[in-house]
Amino acid sequence: QLLVLGADNASNNNTLVDSLALRIGQLGRFRGKLHRIRCFAHILNLVMKVVINVFLCHYHCSLTEFYSGLPACFPTG
């Protein structure tokens, strides 16, 4: 029986969850993305990389270089 899937934020885990939901969802309560827990340690690691980059960039690069290094999901305007 599968109740929850814990995984990092990689996009291939979305594919895994969707596939599992199709294969075993009808057998139990597993409903795919509704039962996926994202890894808090991975999220915290991504946040800290951005925070550290802010401090390093203050001394070593221009804002243009800083914004170009951010993941696409962060607003830059």
Summary of the structure (lengths in Angstrom):
residues: 77
radius of gyration: 17.8
end to end distance: 46.0
largest distance: 56.0
contacts: 164
relative contact order: 0.14
helix: 62%
strand: 8%
